[in-house]
């Protein structure tokens, strides 16, 4: 395709021209992101995820969080595209190994203020802003949670997986045994807070003035406060020294709060969900619940 992108004509191009141009470009990591120019990038979303992602960006901006500004949207049946500003600077994934303690602590308290502003937004129901879907990787078994799940439903989900020994024991349980959690670990009844949910180093940009910008709001929504801290460890520390890893642990504690026990359980839950996606089937049937996707 003979096409040269011009920043000044962003709003003049047709949707077909822009999508066609994207197909000629190499994608960045993740694979659904393209660099249009030094000023703009484009990100592709599944149509069913698009409204939630866009609304999260808009809502975060209203809370005075530094996020990329959306310049144009392209929507169609299967995929939608969001064209937004490129944020100049380095991700913390790149910058972190070379930072010292003083700089790390300064950034930790800056992010603490950001997370605090996010948490001023509360909800009695969980999930994304538009559809209420829970896209958390800690809640991603085959059946999931219903849209806008309550704290009771959230606790029941987490407690099931925290108490699960092996799916074979679920088969022989009586309905009464399915209805009662013998060892409830999660019992929060407070409101959910607005959460980015993926504050890994790759999604935090440090600009030239020392300011932090948050990108990739695809998983954002209302969740328990400890989900934010847990999400800060959702990455592989490639090439980081022991010193860098310890600094990040302190950084996450200052910025997201100290939730060591909850985060340990979320790690266990995620590993069990990975192993036994359908383990909750019998519990759902015994309690007359509805399932996400097809009936198993």
Beta strands, then each sheet from edge to edge (+ up, - down):
strand 1: 33-35
strand 2: 40-46
strand 3: 70-75
strand 4: 79-85
strand 5: 90-91
strand 6: 122-123
strand 7: 192-195
strand 8: 204-206
strand 9: 212-214
strand 10: 221-223
sheet 1: 1+ 2- 4+ 3-
sheet 2: 5+ 8- 9+
sheet 3: 6+ 7- 10+
end
